[in-house]
């Protein structure tokens, strides 16, 4: 067989493969074709990620990890268990107690669940831990001064539902429409510094919990309100730094 004949055969085979590919990939797809579908028949592209609370409920009920031993889920379960165990021991301690019960100003933010939803206890515990909060005095979460917990909380986080605490014994069943971040002044750090710690913490937890940050009037926290709070706290810090006025001496 000559080289020319072999070349013609090669071109013919390649053309047939190309035509077959065009016919196959050019066919109109049936509804749903080409999308990954979960085993239960639901469209996986529209699958909603379960909350940690749902994962805990399912996994603790079966007493095993999800198929494949998902490392991220295991890490969150471990984090949750460590926090609950530590919280059970810390709930009656002085960790996070204010040095003085006297205060002259409180700045409050709320982290609220979206309409028709609730914040779940296990999710709150893990989000608080990831955001650098510790569970302590009065059964609520606190941000402490790094290396100096004895100075008291920079700010604290409580449940808006009475009595305001997070009972670790019943944390699995806890549901709440919102949690409150409150900055009580004077704080162990300058007021503006405390705010610049609290605001991003609230936003980080809102991201983790799928919620929204509100101001003290229960409105979405906007840029203008943030600027106003910052101005207030700058003035507060200036007033505390200013030396006390002295009475003029007699001539």
C-alpha positions in Angstrom: 0.0 0.0 0.0 1.4 3.3 -1.1 2.1 6.3 1.2 -0.6 8.3 -0.7 -3.2 5.6 0.1 -2.2 5.5 3.8 -2.5 9.3 3.9 -6.0 9.2 2.4 -7.1 6.5 4.8 -5.7 8.6 7.7 -7.6 11.7 6.6 -10.8 9.7 6.1 -10.6 8.3 9.7 -9.9 11.7 11.2 -12.8 13.2 9.3 -15.1 10.5 10.5 -14.0 11.1 14.1 -14.6 14.8 13.7 -18.1 14.3 12.2 -19.0 12.0 15.1 -17.8 14.5 17.6 -19.8 17.3 16.0 -23.0 15.2 15.9 -22.5 14.1 19.6 -21.7 17.4 21.1 -24.1 19.3 18.9 -27.2 17.5 20.0 -29.6 19.5 22.1 -29.3 18.4 25.7 -32.2 17.0 27.6 -33.3 19.1 30.6 -30.8 18.7 33.4 -28.2 17.0 31.1 -24.6 18.1 31.8 -25.4 19.1 35.4 -24.1 17.1 38.4 -27.0 15.6 40.2 -26.8 14.5 43.8 -27.7 10.9 44.7 -31.1 12.0 46.0 -31.9 13.4 42.6 -31.5 17.1 43.6 -29.5 19.4 41.4 -26.1 19.6 43.1 -25.4 23.1 41.6 -28.4 24.4 43.7 -27.4 22.4 46.8 -27.5 24.5 50.0 -24.6 23.9 52.3 -25.9 22.6 55.6 -25.2 24.6 58.7 -22.9 23.2 61.4 -26.0 22.6 63.6 -27.5 20.4 60.9 -24.2 18.5 60.5 -23.9 18.0 64.2 -27.5 16.7 64.4 -27.0 14.2 61.6 -23.5 13.1 62.5 -24.2 12.7 66.2 -27.4 10.8 65.4 -25.4 8.3 63.3 -22.4 8.5 65.6 -20.0 8.6 62.6 -18.4 11.1 60.3 -19.7 11.7 56.8 -18.5 9.3 54.1 -14.9 10.0 53.3 -14.1 11.5 56.7 -14.4 15.1 55.7 -11.5 16.9 57.3 -13.1 20.3 57.5 -16.2 18.9 59.2 -14.1 17.0 61.6 -12.1 20.1 62.5 -15.3 22.0 63.2 -16.7 19.2 65.3 -13.4 19.2 67.3 -13.6 22.9 67.7 -17.2 22.8 68.9 -16.4 20.0 71.4 -13.4 21.9 72.8 -15.4 25.1 73.2 -18.3 23.4 74.9 -16.0 21.5 77.3 -14.1 24.6 78.1 -17.3 26.6 78.4 -18.7 24.2 80.9 -15.6 24.9 83.1 -15.4 28.6 82.4 -19.1 29.5 82.8 -18.7 30.1 86.6 -15.3 31.7 86.5 -14.2 35.4 86.5 -12.9 35.1 83.0 -14.3 38.2 81.2 -15.5 40.0 84.3 -15.2 43.7 84.2 -12.6 45.2 86.6 -15.2 47.8 87.6 -19.0 47.7 87.4 -19.1 51.4 86.8 -19.5 52.6 83.2 -20.6 55.7 81.3 -21.3 54.6 77.8 -22.4 51.4 75.9 -22.1 50.8 72.1 -24.2 48.0 70.8 -24.4 46.0 67.6 -26.7 43.1 66.7 -26.0 40.1 64.6 -29.4 39.0 63.3 -30.5 36.0 61.4 -32.1 36.7 58.0 -35.9 36.7 57.6 -37.5 33.4 58.5 -34.3 31.9 59.9 -32.7 31.5 63.3 -29.1 31.4 64.6 -28.3 28.0 66.1 -26.3 27.4 69.2 -23.6 25.1 67.8 -23.0 27.5 64.9 -22.7 30.4 67.3 -20.1 28.5 69.4 -17.9 27.7 66.5 -18.2 31.2 64.9 -17.3 32.8 68.2 -14.2 30.6 68.6 -13.1 31.3 65.0 -13.6 35.0 65.7 -11.3 34.9 68.7 -13.8 35.1 71.5 -13.7 33.1 74.7 -16.6 31.8 76.8 -16.6 33.0 80.4 -18.2 35.2 83.0 -22.0 35.3 83.0 -22.1 32.5 80.4 -21.4 34.8 77.5 -18.5 35.3 75.0 -15.8 37.9 75.5 -12.9 39.4 73.5 -10.0 39.8 76.0 -6.8 41.8 75.8 -4.2 39.5 74.4 -1.9 38.4 77.2 -3.9 40.4 79.8 -7.2 38.7 80.5 -7.2 40.2 84.0 -8.0 43.6 82.4 -11.5 42.5 81.6 -13.4 42.3 78.3 -12.8 44.6 75.3 -16.4 43.8 74.4 -18.8 40.9 75.1 -21.4 38.9 73.1 -24.7 37.8 74.6 -27.9 36.2 73.5 -30.8 38.6 73.0 -33.2 36.0 74.4 -33.5 36.0 78.2 -31.5 35.4 80.3 -28.9 36.5 77.8 -26.4 33.7 78.4 -25.4 30.7 76.3 -26.1 27.6 78.4 -23.6 25.0 77.1 -25.6 22.2 78.6 -28.5 23.0 76.2 -26.4 24.6 73.4 -27.5 21.9 70.9 -31.1 23.1 71.0 -30.5 26.8 71.3 -32.1 29.0 68.7 -32.2 32.7 68.7 -33.1 35.5 66.2 -30.1 37.5 67.1 -27.0 38.0 69.4 -25.8 41.3 70.8 -22.3 42.7 70.8 -21.8 45.3 73.5 -18.9 47.6 74.2 -19.0 49.0 77.7 -16.9 52.1 78.3 -14.4 52.7 79.8 -12.8 49.6 78.3 -9.3 48.1 78.9 -8.2 49.7 75.6 -9.0 53.1 74.0 -12.7 53.3 73.0 -11.9 53.7 69.3 -9.5 50.7 69.4 -12.2 48.6 71.1 -14.7 49.6 68.4 -12.2 48.7 65.6 -12.0 45.3 67.2 -15.7 44.7 67.7 -17.0 45.8 64.3 -14.9 43.4 62.2 -15.6 40.6 64.7 -19.3 41.1 64.3 -18.9 41.2 60.5 -16.8 38.1 60.5 -19.3 36.2 62.6 -22.2 37.5 60.4 -20.3 36.0 57.4 -19.8 32.7 59.2 -23.5 32.5 60.4 -25.1 33.9 57.2 -26.6 36.8 59.2 -26.6 40.6 59.0 -25.1 43.2 61.3 -27.5 45.9 62.7 -26.9 49.1 64.7 -28.5 49.9 68.0 -31.6 51.0 66.2 -31.9 47.6 64.5 -31.1 49.1 61.1 -28.4 47.6 58.8 -25.1 49.0 59.9 -24.1 51.5 57.2 -21.0 53.5 56.4 -22.6 56.8 57.7 -23.5 55.2 61.1 -20.0 53.7 61.4 -18.4 57.1 60.8 -20.6 58.7 63.4 -19.7 56.1 66.0 -16.0 56.5 65.2 -16.4 60.3 65.7 -18.2 59.7 69.0 -15.5 57.4 70.3 -12.6 59.7 69.2 -14.3 62.5 71.2 -14.7 60.1 74.2 -11.0 59.2 74.1 -10.0 62.8 73.8 -12.1 63.7 76.9 -10.5 61.0 78.9 -7.0 61.9 77.9 -7.5 65.6 78.7 -6.1 66.6 82.1 -8.8 67.6 84.7 -9.6 71.3 84.9 -8.1 73.0 87.9 -9.6 75.9 89.7 -7.8 79.2 89.2 -5.6 80.3 92.1 -6.2 83.5 94.0 -4.2 86.5 93.2 
